[in-house]
Amino acid sequence: MKNSRAFTLIELLIVTAMISVISIALFYFALSTTRLISRSSDFAKSMQSLRFVTARISSDITQSAGASASSSQSQLILGNISYEFLNDKVRREEGSDVTYLTIEGEIRGLKFSYLSSKLIGVEIIPKMGGTYYLNVYARN
C-alpha cells in the first residue's frame, strides 16, 4: 500500500463536527454578550432618568415654602409648581408651562408622602431596579 496524504471520510466528519460545536458555542457567547450589554445600557438609562427626576424634584422642594395643603399621594404642589405621574411620564407644571421630565416608560411610578408640610417623602419606581425613597426638607 502507498502512503496516502489525503484525509479519510471519518477525519473530515470529525473536523466538521468540531467546527460546528465551536461555531455554536461562539454564537451563543456573542448572543448572551449582546443581551447583557443591552440590559446594562437599559439599566444605566433608567438610573440616569432617576437621578434627573430626583435632582429636579429635590431642587424645587428645597427652594419652596413646603407642600400645599391640596397636595396628595399622586400629586405634589409647591406654590405654582406641581408634579404628578401621568401617562407613564413624570409631569412638571410651573404656571402655564408644562414639561415632561421623562419619556413614557422610563419611570414606573411616583408617589409623595408628607411627614409635615416642610418634610416631603418622594418614592420613585424606576424601569429597572428597586424602589428609590427620598426625604427632602423645604428650607424656605
Residue pairs with C-beta under 8 A, 6 or more apart in sequence:
7 15
39 128
42 127
42 128
43 128
43 129
45 106
45 127
46 106
46 126
46 127
46 128
46 129
47 126
47 129
49 102
49 106
49 107
49 126
49 127
50 107
50 124
50 126
50 129
50 132
52 101
52 102
53 90
53 101
53 102
53 107
53 110
53 124
54 122
54 124
54 132
54 134
56 92
56 101
57 76
57 83
57 122
57 134
57 136
58 122
58 134
58 136
60 78
60 81
60 83
61 76
61 78
61 120
61 122
61 136
61 137
61 138
62 136
62 137
62 138
62 139
63 139
63 140
64 78
64 79
64 81
64 138
64 140
65 78
65 79
65 138
65 140
66 78
66 116
66 117
66 118
66 120
66 138
66 140
67 76
67 77
67 78
67 112
67 114
67 117
67 118
67 120
67 138
68 77
68 78
68 79
69 117
70 77
71 77
71 112
71 114
72 112
73 111
73 112
73 113
74 84
74 85
74 111
74 112
75 82
75 83
75 84
75 112
76 82
76 83
76 84
76 112
76 120
76 122
78 138
80 94
80 95
81 92
81 93
81 94
82 92
82 93
83 90
83 91
83 92
83 93
83 110
83 112
84 90
84 91
84 110
85 91
85 107
85 109
85 110
85 111
87 104
88 104
88 105
88 107
88 108
89 100
89 101
89 102
89 103
89 104
89 106
89 107
90 100
90 101
90 102
90 107
90 110
91 98
91 99
91 100
91 101
92 98
92 99
92 100
92 101
93 99
105 127
106 126
106 127
107 124
107 125
107 126
107 127
108 125
108 126
108 127
109 123
109 124
109 125
109 131
110 122
110 123
110 124
110 125
111 122
111 123
112 120
112 121
112 122
112 123
113 120
113 121
113 123
114 120
114 121
115 121
115 135
117 138
118 137
118 138
119 135
119 136
119 137
119 138
120 135
120 136
120 137
120 138
121 133
121 134
121 135
122 133
122 134
122 135
122 136
123 131
123 132
123 133
123 134
124 131
124 132
124 134
125 131
125 132
126 132
